């Protein structure tokens, strides 16, 4: 999967509102900063943890 924001390969794929979004590592960090007080971040965190375990 390709990153949603650039042409890099996505490091993780997260789901938001039932839409899968790929994020490379740098964009993942960016989104995490931006979303640090949103509920979505908790979802993303758990999905990222799962992805990194594999
Ligand atoms: Zn990216």
mmCIF file of the protein (N, C-alpha, C, O) and its ligand, coordinates in Angstrom:
data_MODEL
# 
_entry.id   MODEL 
# 
loop_
_entity.id 
_entity.type 
_entity.pdbx_number_of_molecules 
1 polymer     1 
2 non-polymer 1 
# 
_entity_poly.entity_id                      1 
_entity_poly.type                           'polypeptide(L)' 
_entity_poly.nstd_linkage                   no 
_entity_poly.nstd_monomer                   no 
_entity_poly.pdbx_seq_one_letter_code       
;(UNK)(UNK)(UNK)(UNK)(UNK)(UNK)(UNK)(UNK)(UNK)(UNK)(UNK)(UNK)(UNK)(UNK)(UNK)(UNK)
(UNK)(UNK)(UNK)(UNK)(UNK)(UNK)(UNK)(UNK)(UNK)(UNK)(UNK)(UNK)(UNK)(UNK)(UNK)(UNK)
(UNK)(UNK)(UNK)(UNK)(UNK)(UNK)(UNK)(UNK)(UNK)(UNK)(UNK)(UNK)(UNK)(UNK)(UNK)(UNK)
(UNK)(UNK)(UNK)(UNK)(UNK)(UNK)
;
_entity_poly.pdbx_seq_one_letter_code_can   XXXXXXXXXXXXXXXXXXXXXXXXXXXXXXXXXXXXXXXXXXXXXXXXXXXXXX 
_entity_poly.pdbx_strand_id                 A 
# 
loop_
_entity_poly_seq.entity_id 
_entity_poly_seq.num 
_entity_poly_seq.mon_id 
_entity_poly_seq.hetero 
1 1  UNK n 
1 2  UNK n 
1 3  UNK n 
1 4  UNK n 
1 5  UNK n 
1 6  UNK n 
1 7  UNK n 
1 8  UNK n 
1 9  UNK n 
1 10 UNK n 
1 11 UNK n 
1 12 UNK n 
1 13 UNK n 
1 14 UNK n 
1 15 UNK n 
1 16 UNK n 
1 17 UNK n 
1 18 UNK n 
1 19 UNK n 
1 20 UNK n 
1 21 UNK n 
1 22 UNK n 
1 23 UNK n 
1 24 UNK n 
1 25 UNK n 
1 26 UNK n 
1 27 UNK n 
1 28 UNK n 
1 29 UNK n 
1 30 UNK n 
1 31 UNK n 
1 32 UNK n 
1 33 UNK n 
1 34 UNK n 
1 35 UNK n 
1 36 UNK n 
1 37 UNK n 
1 38 UNK n 
1 39 UNK n 
1 40 UNK n 
1 41 UNK n 
1 42 UNK n 
1 43 UNK n 
1 44 UNK n 
1 45 UNK n 
1 46 UNK n 
1 47 UNK n 
1 48 UNK n 
1 49 UNK n 
1 50 UNK n 
1 51 UNK n 
1 52 UNK n 
1 53 UNK n 
1 54 UNK n 
# 
loop_
_struct_asym.id 
_struct_asym.entity_id 
A 1 
B 2 
# 
loop_
_chem_comp.id 
_chem_comp.type 
_chem_comp.mon_nstd_flag 
UNK 'L-peptide linking' . 
ZN  non-polymer         . 
# 
_pdbx_entity_nonpoly.entity_id   2 
_pdbx_entity_nonpoly.name        ? 
_pdbx_entity_nonpoly.comp_id     ZN 
# 
_pdbx_nonpoly_scheme.asym_id         B 
_pdbx_nonpoly_scheme.entity_id       2 
_pdbx_nonpoly_scheme.mon_id          ZN 
_pdbx_nonpoly_scheme.ndb_seq_num     1 
_pdbx_nonpoly_scheme.pdb_seq_num     101 
_pdbx_nonpoly_scheme.auth_seq_num    101 
_pdbx_nonpoly_scheme.pdb_mon_id      ZN 
_pdbx_nonpoly_scheme.auth_mon_id     ZN 
_pdbx_nonpoly_scheme.pdb_strand_id   A 
_pdbx_nonpoly_scheme.pdb_ins_code    . 
# 
loop_
_atom_site.group_PDB 
_atom_site.id 
_atom_site.type_symbol 
_atom_site.label_atom_id 
_atom_site.label_alt_id 
_atom_site.label_comp_id 
_atom_site.label_asym_id 
_atom_site.label_entity_id 
_atom_site.label_seq_id 
_atom_site.pdbx_PDB_ins_code 
_atom_site.Cartn_x 
_atom_site.Cartn_y 
_atom_site.Cartn_z 
_atom_site.occupancy 
_atom_site.B_iso_or_equiv 
_atom_site.pdbx_formal_charge 
_atom_site.auth_seq_id 
_atom_site.auth_comp_id 
_atom_site.auth_asym_id 
_atom_site.auth_atom_id 
_atom_site.pdbx_PDB_model_num 
ATOM   1   N  N  . UNK A 1 1  ? 0.845   -1.207 0.000  1.00 0.00 ? 1   UNK A N  1 
ATOM   2   C  CA . UNK A 1 1  ? 0.000   0.000  0.000  1.00 0.00 ? 1   UNK A CA 1 
ATOM   3   C  C  . UNK A 1 1  ? 0.874   1.247  0.000  1.00 0.00 ? 1   UNK A C  1 
ATOM   4   O  O  . UNK A 1 1  ? 1.937   1.285  0.619  1.00 0.00 ? 1   UNK A O  1 
ATOM   5   N  N  . UNK A 1 2  ? 0.402   2.257  -0.702 1.00 0.00 ? 2   UNK A N  1 
ATOM   6   C  CA . UNK A 1 2  ? 1.152   3.515  -0.784 1.00 0.00 ? 2   UNK A CA 1 
ATOM   7   C  C  . UNK A 1 2  ? 0.660   4.485  0.286  1.00 0.00 ? 2   UNK A C  1 
ATOM   8   O  O  . UNK A 1 2  ? -0.508  4.466  0.672  1.00 0.00 ? 2   UNK A O  1 
ATOM   9   N  N  . UNK A 1 3  ? 1.564   5.322  0.751  1.00 0.00 ? 3   UNK A N  1 
ATOM   10  C  CA . UNK A 1 3  ? 1.189   6.360  1.713  1.00 0.00 ? 3   UNK A CA 1 
ATOM   11  C  C  . UNK A 1 3  ? 0.124   7.274  1.094  1.00 0.00 ? 3   UNK A C  1 
ATOM   12  O  O  . UNK A 1 3  ? 0.170   7.592  -0.095 1.00 0.00 ? 3   UNK A O  1 
ATOM   13  N  N  . UNK A 1 4  ? -0.817  7.678  1.914  1.00 0.00 ? 4   UNK A N  1 
ATOM   14  C  CA . UNK A 1 4  ? -1.908  8.534  1.451  1.00 0.00 ? 4   UNK A CA 1 
ATOM   15  C  C  . UNK A 1 4  ? -1.416  9.938  1.106  1.00 0.00 ? 4   UNK A C  1 
ATOM   16  O  O  . UNK A 1 4  ? -2.044  10.642 0.316  1.00 0.00 ? 4   UNK A O  1 
ATOM   17  N  N  . UNK A 1 5  ? -0.293  10.342 1.698  1.00 0.00 ? 5   UNK A N  1 
ATOM   18  C  CA . UNK A 1 5  ? 0.165   11.723 1.574  1.00 0.00 ? 5   UNK A CA 1 
ATOM   19  C  C  . UNK A 1 5  ? 1.370   11.903 0.658  1.00 0.00 ? 5   UNK A C  1 
ATOM   20  O  O  . UNK A 1 5  ? 1.667   13.023 0.243  1.00 0.00 ? 5   UNK A O  1 
ATOM   21  N  N  . UNK A 1 6  ? 2.060   10.825 0.339  1.00 0.00 ? 6   UNK A N  1 
ATOM   22  C  CA . UNK A 1 6  ? 3.224   10.936 -0.540 1.00 0.00 ? 6   UNK A CA 1 
ATOM   23  C  C  . UNK A 1 6  ? 3.380   9.639  -1.311 1.00 0.00 ? 6   UNK A C  1 
ATOM   24  O  O  . UNK A 1 6  ? 2.492   8.787  -1.284 1.00 0.00 ? 6   UNK A O  1 
ATOM   25  N  N  . UNK A 1 7  ? 4.499   9.484  -1.998 1.00 0.00 ? 7   UNK A N  1 
ATOM   26  C  CA . UNK A 1 7  ? 4.657   8.332  -2.875 1.00 0.00 ? 7   UNK A CA 1 
ATOM   27  C  C  . UNK A 1 7  ? 5.427   7.190  -2.226 1.00 0.00 ? 7   UNK A C  1 
ATOM   28  O  O  . UNK A 1 7  ? 5.724   6.185  -2.872 1.00 0.00 ? 7   UNK A O  1 
ATOM   29  N  N  . UNK A 1 8  ? 5.744   7.347  -0.963 1.00 0.00 ? 8   UNK A N  1 
ATOM   30  C  CA . UNK A 1 8  ? 6.454   6.280  -0.268 1.00 0.00 ? 8   UNK A CA 1 
ATOM   31  C  C  . UNK A 1 8  ? 5.542   5.094  -0.002 1.00 0.00 ? 8   UNK A C  1 
ATOM   32  O  O  . UNK A 1 8  ? 4.316   5.206  -0.018 1.00 0.00 ? 8   UNK A O  1 
ATOM   33  N  N  . UNK A 1 9  ? 6.174   3.959  0.242  1.00 0.00 ? 9   UNK A N  1 
ATOM   34  C  CA . UNK A 1 9  ? 5.399   2.810  0.695  1.00 0.00 ? 9   UNK A CA 1 
ATOM   35  C  C  . UNK A 1 9  ? 4.876   3.070  2.093  1.00 0.00 ? 9   UNK A C  1 
ATOM   36  O  O  . UNK A 1 9  ? 5.570   3.646  2.931  1.00 0.00 ? 9   UNK A O  1 
ATOM   37  N  N  . UNK A 1 10 ? 3.660   2.646  2.335  1.00 0.00 ? 10  UNK A N  1 
ATOM   38  C  CA . UNK A 1 10 ? 3.081   2.836  3.656  1.00 0.00 ? 10  UNK A CA 1 
ATOM   39  C  C  . UNK A 1 10 ? 3.713   1.875  4.650  1.00 0.00 ? 10  UNK A C  1 
ATOM   40  O  O  . UNK A 1 10 ? 3.883   0.689  4.367  1.00 0.00 ? 10  UNK A O  1 
ATOM   41  N  N  . UNK A 1 11 ? 4.055   2.399  5.810  1.00 0.00 ? 11  UNK A N  1 
ATOM   42  C  CA . UNK A 1 11 ? 4.575   1.559  6.882  1.00 0.00 ? 11  UNK A CA 1 
ATOM   43  C  C  . UNK A 1 11 ? 3.419   0.870  7.591  1.00 0.00 ? 11  UNK A C  1 
ATOM   44  O  O  . UNK A 1 11 ? 3.548   -0.263 8.056  1.00 0.00 ? 11  UNK A O  1 
ATOM   45  N  N  . UNK A 1 12 ? 2.304   1.554  7.669  1.00 0.00 ? 12  UNK A N  1 
ATOM   46  C  CA . UNK A 1 12 ? 1.118   0.994  8.308  1.00 0.00 ? 12  UNK A CA 1 
ATOM   47  C  C  . UNK A 1 12 ? -0.124  1.403  7.522  1.00 0.00 ? 12  UNK A C  1 
ATOM   48  O  O  . UNK A 1 12 ? -0.127  2.402  6.802  1.00 0.00 ? 12  UNK A O  1 
ATOM   49  N  N  . UNK A 1 13 ? -1.163  0.615  7.679  1.00 0.00 ? 13  UNK A N  1 
ATOM   50  C  CA . UNK A 1 13 ? -2.465  0.978  7.129  1.00 0.00 ? 13  UNK A CA 1 
ATOM   51  C  C  . UNK A 1 13 ? -3.417  1.098  8.301  1.00 0.00 ? 13  UNK A C  1 
ATOM   52  O  O  . UNK A 1 13 ? -3.595  0.153  9.068  1.00 0.00 ? 13  UNK A O  1 
ATOM   53  N  N  . UNK A 1 14 ? -4.027  2.266  8.435  1.00 0.00 ? 14  UNK A N  1 
ATOM   54  C  CA . UNK A 1 14 ? -4.959  2.474  9.533  1.00 0.00 ? 14  UNK A CA 1 
ATOM   55  C  C  . UNK A 1 14 ? -6.344  2.709  8.962  1.00 0.00 ? 14  UNK A C  1 
ATOM   56  O  O  . UNK A 1 14 ? -6.498  3.125  7.813  1.00 0.00 ? 14  UNK A O  1 
ATOM   57  N  N  . UNK A 1 15 ? -7.339  2.438  9.774  1.00 0.00 ? 15  UNK A N  1 
ATOM   58  C  CA . UNK A 1 15 ? -8.699  2.588  9.308  1.00 0.00 ? 15  UNK A CA 1 
ATOM   59  C  C  . UNK A 1 15 ? -9.359  3.757  10.001 1.00 0.00 ? 15  UNK A C  1 
ATOM   60  O  O  . UNK A 1 15 ? -9.359  3.853  11.228 1.00 0.00 ? 15  UNK A O  1 
ATOM   61  N  N  . UNK A 1 16 ? -9.917  4.641  9.205  1.00 0.00 ? 16  UNK A N  1 
ATOM   62  C  CA . UNK A 1 16 ? -10.639 5.794  9.747  1.00 0.00 ? 16  UNK A CA 1 
ATOM   63  C  C  . UNK A 1 16 ? -11.986 5.860  9.049  1.00 0.00 ? 16  UNK A C  1 
ATOM   64  O  O  . UNK A 1 16 ? -12.051 5.906  7.820  1.00 0.00 ? 16  UNK A O  1 
ATOM   65  N  N  . UNK A 1 17 ? -13.049 5.865  9.820  1.00 0.00 ? 17  UNK A N  1 
ATOM   66  C  CA . UNK A 1 17 ? -14.392 5.890  9.242  1.00 0.00 ? 17  UNK A CA 1 
ATOM   67  C  C  . UNK A 1 17 ? -14.559 4.825  8.161  1.00 0.00 ? 17  UNK A C  1 
ATOM   68  O  O  . UNK A 1 17 ? -15.129 5.069  7.098  1.00 0.00 ? 17  UNK A O  1 
ATOM   69  N  N  . UNK A 1 18 ? -14.050 3.652  8.466  1.00 0.00 ? 18  UNK A N  1 
ATOM   70  C  CA . UNK A 1 18 ? -14.163 2.491  7.574  1.00 0.00 ? 18  UNK A CA 1 
ATOM   71  C  C  . UNK A 1 18 ? -13.414 2.651  6.266  1.00 0.00 ? 18  UNK A C  1 
ATOM   72  O  O  . UNK A 1 18 ? -13.656 1.909  5.313  1.00 0.00 ? 18  UNK A O  1 
ATOM   73  N  N  . UNK A 1 19 ? -12.513 3.605  6.213  1.00 0.00 ? 19  UNK A N  1 
ATOM   74  C  CA . UNK A 1 19 ? -11.666 3.763  5.034  1.00 0.00 ? 19  UNK A CA 1 
ATOM   75  C  C  . UNK A 1 19 ? -10.228 3.465  5.441  1.00 0.00 ? 19  UNK A C  1 
ATOM   76  O  O  . UNK A 1 19 ? -9.719  4.018  6.415  1.00 0.00 ? 19  UNK A O  1 
ATOM   77  N  N  . UNK A 1 20 ? -9.588  2.592  4.688  1.00 0.00 ? 20  UNK A N  1 
ATOM   78  C  CA . UNK A 1 20 ? -8.189  2.278  4.998  1.00 0.00 ? 20  UNK A CA 1 
ATOM   79  C  C  . UNK A 1 20 ? -7.276  3.337  4.420  1.00 0.00 ? 20  UNK A C  1 
ATOM   80  O  O  . UNK A 1 20 ? -7.390  3.705  3.251  1.00 0.00 ? 20  UNK A O  1 
ATOM   81  N  N  . UNK A 1 21 ? -6.371  3.820  5.251  1.00 0.00 ? 21  UNK A N  1 
ATOM   82  C  CA . UNK A 1 21 ? -5.436  4.857  4.843  1.00 0.00 ? 21  UNK A CA 1 
ATOM   83  C  C  . UNK A 1 21 ? -4.024  4.369  5.138  1.00 0.00 ? 21  UNK A C  1 
ATOM   84  O  O  . UNK A 1 21 ? -3.705  3.994  6.266  1.00 0.00 ? 21  UNK A O  1 
ATOM   85  N  N  . UNK A 1 22 ? -3.185  4.381  4.109  1.00 0.00 ? 22  UNK A N  1 
ATOM   86  C  CA . UNK A 1 22 ? -1.791  4.005  4.309  1.00 0.00 ? 22  UNK A CA 1 
ATOM   87  C  C  . UNK A 1 22 ? -0.963  5.204  4.708  1.00 0.00 ? 22  UNK A C  1 
ATOM   88  O  O  . UNK A 1 22 ? -1.159  6.305  4.195  1.00 0.00 ? 22  UNK A O  1 
ATOM   89  N  N  . UNK A 1 23 ? -0.036  4.988  5.625  1.00 0.00 ? 23  UNK A N  1 
ATOM   90  C  CA . UNK A 1 23 ? 0.841   6.079  6.060  1.00 0.00 ? 23  UNK A CA 1 
ATOM   91  C  C  . UNK A 1 23 ? 2.287   5.586  6.117  1.00 0.00 ? 23  UNK A C  1 
ATOM   92  O  O  . UNK A 1 23 ? 2.567   4.516  6.656  1.00 0.00 ? 23  UNK A O  1 
ATOM   93  N  N  . UNK A 1 24 ? 3.196   6.374  5.557  1.00 0.00 ? 24  UNK A N  1 
ATOM   94  C  CA . UNK A 1 24 ? 4.612   6.076  5.728  1.00 0.00 ? 24  UNK A CA 1 
ATOM   95  C  C  . UNK A 1 24 ? 5.002   6.513  7.145  1.00 0.00 ? 24  UNK A C  1 
ATOM   96  O  O  . UNK A 1 24 ? 4.209   7.122  7.864  1.00 0.00 ? 24  UNK A O  1 
ATOM   97  N  N  . UNK A 1 25 ? 6.236   6.189  7.524  1.00 0.00 ? 25  UNK A N  1 
ATOM   98  C  CA . UNK A 1 25 ? 6.626   6.474  8.900  1.00 0.00 ? 25  UNK A CA 1 
ATOM   99  C  C  . UNK A 1 25 ? 6.589   7.955  9.229  1.00 0.00 ? 25  UNK A C  1 
ATOM   100 O  O  . UNK A 1 25 ? 6.102   8.339  10.293 1.00 0.00 ? 25  UNK A O  1 
ATOM   101 N  N  . UNK A 1 26 ? 7.098   8.798  8.331  1.00 0.00 ? 26  UNK A N  1 
ATOM   102 C  CA . UNK A 1 26 ? 7.145   10.230 8.653  1.00 0.00 ? 26  UNK A CA 1 
ATOM   103 C  C  . UNK A 1 26 ? 5.748   10.830 8.704  1.00 0.00 ? 26  UNK A C  1 
ATOM   104 O  O  . UNK A 1 26 ? 5.460   11.662 9.565  1.00 0.00 ? 26  UNK A O  1 
ATOM   105 N  N  . UNK A 1 27 ? 4.884   10.418 7.793  1.00 0.00 ? 27  UNK A N  1 
ATOM   106 C  CA . UNK A 1 27 ? 3.530   10.956 7.833  1.00 0.00 ? 27  UNK A CA 1 
ATOM   107 C  C  . UNK A 1 27 ? 2.735   10.401 9.002  1.00 0.00 ? 27  UNK A C  1 
ATOM   108 O  O  . UNK A 1 27 ? 1.862   11.074 9.551  1.00 0.00 ? 27  UNK A O  1 
ATOM   109 N  N  . UNK A 1 28 ? 3.042   9.185  9.371  1.00 0.00 ? 28  UNK A N  1 
ATOM   110 C  CA . UNK A 1 28 ? 2.403   8.637  10.564 1.00 0.00 ? 28  UNK A CA 1 
ATOM   111 C  C  . UNK A 1 28 ? 2.730   9.502  11.781 1.00 0.00 ? 28  UNK A C  1 
ATOM   112 O  O  . UNK A 1 28 ? 1.849   9.835  12.574 1.00 0.00 ? 28  UNK A O  1 
ATOM   113 N  N  . UNK A 1 29 ? 4.007   9.860  11.917 1.00 0.00 ? 29  UNK A N  1 
ATOM   114 C  CA . UNK A 1 29 ? 4.412   10.720 13.043 1.00 0.00 ? 29  UNK A CA 1 
ATOM   115 C  C  . UNK A 1 29 ? 3.718   12.073 12.978 1.00 0.00 ? 29  UNK A C  1 
ATOM   116 O  O  . UNK A 1 29 ? 3.251   12.591 13.993 1.00 0.00 ? 29  UNK A O  1 
ATOM   117 N  N  . UNK A 1 30 ? 3.654   12.647 11.764 1.00 0.00 ? 30  UNK A N  1 
ATOM   118 C  CA . UNK A 1 30 ? 2.980   13.927 11.599 1.00 0.00 ? 30  UNK A CA 1 
ATOM   119 C  C  . UNK A 1 30 ? 1.525   13.862 12.046 1.00 0.00 ? 30  UNK A C  1 
ATOM   120 O  O  . UNK A 1 30 ? 1.049   14.707 12.804 1.00 0.00 ? 30  UNK A O  1 
ATOM   121 N  N  . UNK A 1 31 ? 0.838   12.846 11.562 1.00 0.00 ? 31  UNK A N  1 
ATOM   122 C  CA . UNK A 1 31 ? -0.583  12.711 11.921 1.00 0.00 ? 31  UNK A CA 1 
ATOM   123 C  C  . UNK A 1 31 ? -0.720  12.524 13.414 1.00 0.00 ? 31  UNK A C  1 
ATOM   124 O  O  . UNK A 1 31 ? -1.649  13.055 14.023 1.00 0.00 ? 31  UNK A O  1 
ATOM   125 N  N  . UNK A 1 32 ? 0.188   11.780 14.010 1.00 0.00 ? 32  UNK A N  1 
ATOM   126 C  CA . UNK A 1 32 ? 0.074   11.512 15.442 1.00 0.00 ? 32  UNK A CA 1 
ATOM   127 C  C  . UNK A 1 32 ? 0.198   12.794 16.248 1.00 0.00 ? 32  UNK A C  1 
ATOM   128 O  O  . UNK A 1 32 ? -0.512  12.995 17.233 1.00 0.00 ? 32  UNK A O  1 
ATOM   129 N  N  . UNK A 1 33 ? 1.121   13.666 15.812 1.00 0.00 ? 33  UNK A N  1 
ATOM   130 C  CA . UNK A 1 33 ? 1.244   14.953 16.495 1.00 0.00 ? 33  UNK A CA 1 
ATOM   131 C  C  . UNK A 1 33 ? -0.042  15.755 16.355 1.00 0.00 ? 33  UNK A C  1 
ATOM   132 O  O  . UNK A 1 33 ? -0.576  16.307 17.317 1.00 0.00 ? 33  UNK A O  1 
ATOM   133 N  N  . UNK A 1 34 ? -0.516  15.795 15.110 1.00 0.00 ? 34  UNK A N  1 
ATOM   134 C  CA . UNK A 1 34 ? -1.703  16.575 14.799 1.00 0.00 ? 34  UNK A CA 1 
ATOM   135 C  C  . UNK A 1 34 ? -2.941  16.076 15.539 1.00 0.00 ? 34  UNK A C  1 
ATOM   136 O  O  . UNK A 1 34 ? -3.799  16.854 15.955 1.00 0.00 ? 34  UNK A O  1 
ATOM   137 N  N  . UNK A 1 35 ? -3.007  14.768 15.688 1.00 0.00 ? 35  UNK A N  1 
ATOM   138 C  CA . UNK A 1 35 ? -4.214  14.157 16.236 1.00 0.00 ? 35  UNK A CA 1 
ATOM   139 C  C  . UNK A 1 35 ? -4.049  13.779 17.698 1.00 0.00 ? 35  UNK A C  1 
ATOM   140 O  O  . UNK A 1 35 ? -4.814  12.980 18.238 1.00 0.00 ? 35  UNK A O  1 
ATOM   141 N  N  . UNK A 1 36 ? -3.042  14.365 18.327 1.00 0.00 ? 36  UNK A N  1 
ATOM   142 C  CA . UNK A 1 36 ? -2.690  13.884 19.662 1.00 0.00 ? 36  UNK A CA 1 
ATOM   143 C  C  . UNK A 1 36 ? -3.827  14.001 20.664 1.00 0.00 ? 36  UNK A C  1 
ATOM   144 O  O  . UNK A 1 36 ? -3.810  13.313 21.684 1.00 0.00 ? 36  UNK A O  1 
ATOM   145 N  N  . UNK A 1 37 ? -4.813  14.850 20.405 1.00 0.00 ? 37  UNK A N  1 
ATOM   146 C  CA . UNK A 1 37 ? -5.926  14.849 21.347 1.00 0.00 ? 37  UNK A CA 1 
ATOM   147 C  C  . UNK A 1 37 ? -7.258  14.436 20.723 1.00 0.00 ? 37  UNK A C  1 
ATOM   148 O  O  . UNK A 1 37 ? -8.329  14.780 21.224 1.00 0.00 ? 37  UNK A O  1 
ATOM   149 N  N  . UNK A 1 38 ? -7.170  13.712 19.646 1.00 0.00 ? 38  UNK A N  1 
ATOM   150 C  CA . UNK A 1 38 ? -8.410  13.203 19.071 1.00 0.00 ? 38  UNK A CA 1 
ATOM   151 C  C  . UNK A 1 38 ? -8.609  11.733 19.447 1.00 0.00 ? 38  UNK A C  1 
ATOM   152 O  O  . UNK A 1 38 ? -7.662  11.026 19.790 1.00 0.00 ? 38  UNK A O  1 
ATOM   153 N  N  . UNK A 1 39 ? -9.842  11.308 19.374 1.00 0.00 ? 39  UNK A N  1 
ATOM   154 C  CA . UNK A 1 39 ? -10.137 9.914  19.696 1.00 0.00 ? 39  UNK A CA 1 
ATOM   155 C  C  . UNK A 1 39 ? -9.533  8.973  18.670 1.00 0.00 ? 39  UNK A C  1 
ATOM   156 O  O  . UNK A 1 39 ? -9.178  7.836  18.979 1.00 0.00 ? 39  UNK A O  1 
ATOM   157 N  N  . UNK A 1 40 ? -9.422  9.465  17.445 1.00 0.00 ? 40  UNK A N  1 
ATOM   158 C  CA . UNK A 1 40 ? -8.902  8.621  16.389 1.00 0.00 ? 40  UNK A CA 1 
ATOM   159 C  C  . UNK A 1 40 ? -7.510  8.104  16.728 1.00 0.00 ? 40  UNK A C  1 
ATOM   160 O  O  . UNK A 1 40 ? -7.152  6.977  16.388 1.00 0.00 ? 40  UNK A O  1 
ATOM   161 N  N  . UNK A 1 41 ? -6.741  8.935  17.397 1.00 0.00 ? 41  UNK A N  1 
ATOM   162 C  CA . UNK A 1 41 ? -5.373  8.537  17.697 1.00 0.00 ? 41  UNK A CA 1 
ATOM   163 C  C  . UNK A 1 41 ? -5.320  7.231  18.477 1.00 0.00 ? 41  UNK A C  1 
ATOM   164 O  O  . UNK A 1 41 ? -4.453  6.392  18.234 1.00 0.00 ? 41  UNK A O  1 
ATOM   165 N  N  . UNK A 1 42 ? -6.225  7.064  19.393 1.00 0.00 ? 42  UNK A N  1 
ATOM   166 C  CA . UNK A 1 42 ? -6.235  5.824  20.171 1.00 0.00 ? 42  UNK A CA 1 
ATOM   167 C  C  . UNK A 1 42 ? -6.428  4.620  19.260 1.00 0.00 ? 42  UNK A C  1 
ATOM   168 O  O  . UNK A 1 42 ? -5.770  3.593  19.427 1.00 0.00 ? 42  UNK A O  1 
ATOM   169 N  N  . UNK A 1 43 ? -7.333  4.751  18.298 1.00 0.00 ? 43  UNK A N  1 
ATOM   170 C  CA . UNK A 1 43 ? -7.540  3.683  17.326 1.00 0.00 ? 43  UNK A CA 1 
ATOM   171 C  C  . UNK A 1 43 ? -6.282  3.431  16.523 1.00 0.00 ? 43  UNK A C  1 
ATOM   172 O  O  . UNK A 1 43 ? -5.858  2.292  16.330 1.00 0.00 ? 43  UNK A O  1 
ATOM   173 N  N  . UNK A 1 44 ? -5.695  4.524  16.059 1.00 0.00 ? 44  UNK A N  1 
ATOM   174 C  CA . UNK A 1 44 ? -4.492  4.401  15.233 1.00 0.00 ? 44  UNK A CA 1 
ATOM   175 C  C  . UNK A 1 44 ? -3.391  3.729  16.030 1.00 0.00 ? 44  UNK A C  1 
ATOM   176 O  O  . UNK A 1 44 ? -2.704  2.840  15.526 1.00 0.00 ? 44  UNK A O  1 
ATOM   177 N  N  . UNK A 1 45 ? -3.224  4.149  17.262 1.00 0.00 ? 45  UNK A N  1 
ATOM   178 C  CA . UNK A 1 45 ? -2.170  3.578  18.104 1.00 0.00 ? 45  UNK A CA 1 
ATOM   179 C  C  . UNK A 1 45 ? -2.311  2.079  18.223 1.00 0.00 ? 45  UNK A C  1 
ATOM   180 O  O  . UNK A 1 45 ? -1.335  1.344  18.076 1.00 0.00 ? 45  UNK A O  1 
ATOM   181 N  N  . UNK A 1 46 ? -3.517  1.623  18.487 1.00 0.00 ? 46  UNK A N  1 
ATOM   182 C  CA . UNK A 1 46 ? -3.676  0.184  18.655 1.00 0.00 ? 46  UNK A CA 1 
ATOM   183 C  C  . UNK A 1 46 ? -3.448  -0.543 17.337 1.00 0.00 ? 46  UNK A C  1 
ATOM   184 O  O  . UNK A 1 46 ? -2.892  -1.641 17.315 1.00 0.00 ? 46  UNK A O  1 
ATOM   185 N  N  . UNK A 1 47 ? -3.880  0.073  16.239 1.00 0.00 ? 47  UNK A N  1 
ATOM   186 C  CA . UNK A 1 47 ? -3.656  -0.566 14.944 1.00 0.00 ? 47  UNK A CA 1 
ATOM   187 C  C  . UNK A 1 47 ? -2.176  -0.590 14.575 1.00 0.00 ? 47  UNK A C  1 
ATOM   188 O  O  . UNK A 1 47 ? -1.688  -1.557 13.991 1.00 0.00 ? 47  UNK A O  1 
ATOM   189 N  N  . UNK A 1 48 ? -1.475  0.474  14.917 1.00 0.00 ? 48  UNK A N  1 
ATOM   190 C  CA . UNK A 1 48 ? -0.047  0.527  14.632 1.00 0.00 ? 48  UNK A CA 1 
ATOM   191 C  C  . UNK A 1 48 ? 0.692   -0.506 15.477 1.00 0.00 ? 48  UNK A C  1 
ATOM   192 O  O  . UNK A 1 48 ? 1.582   -1.195 14.980 1.00 0.00 ? 48  UNK A O  1 
ATOM   193 N  N  . UNK A 1 49 ? 0.331   -0.611 16.729 1.00 0.00 ? 49  UNK A N  1 
ATOM   194 C  CA . UNK A 1 49 ? 0.952   -1.621 17.578 1.00 0.00 ? 49  UNK A CA 1 
ATOM   195 C  C  . UNK A 1 49 ? 0.793   -3.007 16.982 1.00 0.00 ? 49  UNK A C  1 
ATOM   196 O  O  . UNK A 1 49 ? 1.738   -3.795 16.953 1.00 0.00 ? 49  UNK A O  1 
ATOM   197 N  N  . UNK A 1 50 ? -0.413  -3.298 16.508 1.00 0.00 ? 50  UNK A N  1 
ATOM   198 C  CA . UNK A 1 50 ? -0.654  -4.583 15.884 1.00 0.00 ? 50  UNK A CA 1 
ATOM   199 C  C  . UNK A 1 50 ? 0.198   -4.759 14.647 1.00 0.00 ? 50  UNK A C  1 
ATOM   200 O  O  . UNK A 1 50 ? 0.794   -5.815 14.435 1.00 0.00 ? 50  UNK A O  1 
ATOM   201 N  N  . UNK A 1 51 ? 0.253   -3.716 13.828 1.00 0.00 ? 51  UNK A N  1 
ATOM   202 C  CA . UNK A 1 51 ? 1.008   -3.803 12.576 1.00 0.00 ? 51  UNK A CA 1 
ATOM   203 C  C  . UNK A 1 51 ? 2.491   -4.029 12.845 1.00 0.00 ? 51  UNK A C  1 
ATOM   204 O  O  . UNK A 1 51 ? 3.144   -4.787 12.128 1.00 0.00 ? 51  UNK A O  1 
ATOM   205 N  N  . UNK A 1 52 ? 3.017   -3.386 13.860 1.00 0.00 ? 52  UNK A N  1 
ATOM   206 C  CA . UNK A 1 52 ? 4.439   -3.501 14.150 1.00 0.00 ? 52  UNK A CA 1 
ATOM   207 C  C  . UNK A 1 52 ? 4.783   -4.852 14.768 1.00 0.00 ? 52  UNK A C  1 
ATOM   208 O  O  . UNK A 1 52 ? 5.927   -5.300 14.697 1.00 0.00 ? 52  UNK A O  1 
ATOM   209 N  N  . UNK A 1 53 ? 3.809   -5.484 15.360 1.00 0.00 ? 53  UNK A N  1 
ATOM   210 C  CA . UNK A 1 53 ? 4.040   -6.821 15.916 1.00 0.00 ? 53  UNK A CA 1 
ATOM   211 C  C  . UNK A 1 53 ? 4.233   -7.854 14.824 1.00 0.00 ? 53  UNK A C  1 
ATOM   212 O  O  . UNK A 1 53 ? 4.891   -8.871 15.041 1.00 0.00 ? 53  UNK A O  1 
ATOM   213 N  N  . UNK A 1 54 ? 3.668   -7.607 13.660 1.00 0.00 ? 54  UNK A N  1 
ATOM   214 C  CA . UNK A 1 54 ? 3.699   -8.617 12.596 1.00 0.00 ? 54  UNK A CA 1 
ATOM   215 C  C  . UNK A 1 54 ? 5.024   -8.600 11.814 1.00 0.00 ? 54  UNK A C  1 
ATOM   216 O  O  . UNK A 1 54 ? 5.204   -9.390 10.888 1.00 0.00 ? 54  UNK A O  1 
HETATM 217 ZN ZN . ZN  B 2 .  ? 4.045   9.723  3.413  1.00 0.00 ? 101 ZN  A ZN 1 
# 
